[in-house]
């Protein structure tokens, strides 16, 4: 599968390293706003032995349609910004190129635009595309259905300079129908990201906790999305949609009797 990556900051570089080491995808190009590193080889820059082209281009060098015709891909992976999708959206929609958008927080008008793109192509939208976080959200929703009477607290921890509540914490609150104002926020040091959901039962406590050890975790999530999205129908999908089939274990406690 040929893929293109938009965004080459700290997370984009970590994702690119995971993509280059995978045998299931082929990184054709990386797109960024600036001319810094333009036409450099991503494998060479990251010190990874790979025969994939992975050249870096500036967003000003090609209109998206020209880029996709010149260097076609099956999937665009977006780790840029809220505005990044406006560069490639129409071209992806017209040419049927799938999109995995991992932007942490989109305003309502961007969500509407994603829905518009999904009328003609496959789109995955996830503010946190790590497998662990999305597993945590599904597990939390199931537990809340089992025990709706429990007390639930959401705690998120990030690096000192992060000003706003994380988009992931907001997504967790939304999934559990809890007010965002109740999210407990911790800012300290260089924490990459910790999200915890505490379920307080009368006689027991359950804690669902996810900690990002390195940004390469986002690359693992991207690979999972890439492996599954092309099998799906045209439309807007979440990581939860892609992961839910795995919760059907196909087993029962009665099977051994």
Rosetta blueprint (number, residue, H / E / L):
1 X L
2 X E
3 X E
4 X E
5 X E
6 X E
7 X L
8 X L
9 X L
10 X H
11 X H
12 X H
13 X H
14 X H
15 X H
16 X H
17 X H
18 X H
19 X H
20 X H
21 X H
22 X L
23 X L
24 X L
25 X L
26 X E
27 X E
28 X E
29 X E
30 X E
31 X E
32 X E
33 X L
34 X L
35 X L
36 X L
37 X L
38 X L
39 X L
40 X L
41 X E
42 X H
43 X H
44 X H
45 X H
46 X H
47 X L
48 X L
49 X L
50 X L
51 X L
52 X L
53 X L
54 X L
55 X E
56 X E
57 X E
58 X E
59 X L
60 X L
61 X L
62 X L
63 X L
64 X H
65 X H
66 X H
67 X H
68 X H
69 X H
70 X H
71 X L
72 X L
73 X L
74 X L
75 X E
76 X E
77 X E
78 X E
79 X L
80 X L
81 X L
82 X L
83 X L
84 X H
85 X H
86 X H
87 X H
88 X H
89 X H
90 X H
91 X H
92 X H
93 X H
94 X H
95 X H
96 X L
97 X L
98 X E
99 X E
100 X E
101 X E
102 X L
103 X L
104 X L
105 X L
106 X L
107 X L
108 X H
109 X H
110 X H
111 X H
112 X H
113 X H
114 X H
115 X H
116 X H
117 X H
118 X L
119 X L
120 X L
121 X L
122 X E
123 X E
124 X E
125 X E
126 X L
127 X L
128 X L
129 X L
130 X L
131 X H
132 X H
133 X H
134 X H
135 X H
136 X H
137 X H
138 X H
139 X H
140 X H
141 X H
142 X H
143 X H
144 X H
145 X H
146 X H
147 X L
148 X L
149 X L
150 X L
151 X E
152 X E
153 X E
154 X E
155 X E
156 X E
157 X E
158 X E
159 X L
160 X L
161 X L
162 X L
163 X L
164 X L
165 X L
166 X L
167 X H
168 X H
169 X H
170 X H
171 X H
172 X H
173 X H
174 X H
175 X H
176 X L
177 X L
178 X L
179 X L
180 X H
181 X H
182 X H
183 X L
184 X E
185 X E
186 X E
187 X E
188 X L
189 X L
190 X L
191 X L
192 X L
193 X L
194 X E
195 X E
196 X E
197 X E
198 X E
199 X E
200 X E
201 X L
202 X L
203 X L
204 X L
205 X E
206 X E
207 X E
208 X E
209 X E
210 X E
211 X E
212 X L
213 X L
214 X L
215 X L
216 X H
217 X H
218 X H
219 X H
220 X H
221 X H
222 X H
223 X H
224 X H
225 X H
226 X H
227 X H
228 X H
229 X H
230 X L
231 X L
232 X L
233 X L
234 X L
235 X E
236 X E
237 X E
238 X L
239 X H
240 X H
241 X H
242 X H
243 X H
244 X H
245 X H
246 X H
247 X H
248 X L
249 X L
250 X L
251 X L
252 X L
253 X L
254 X L
255 X L
256 X L
257 X L
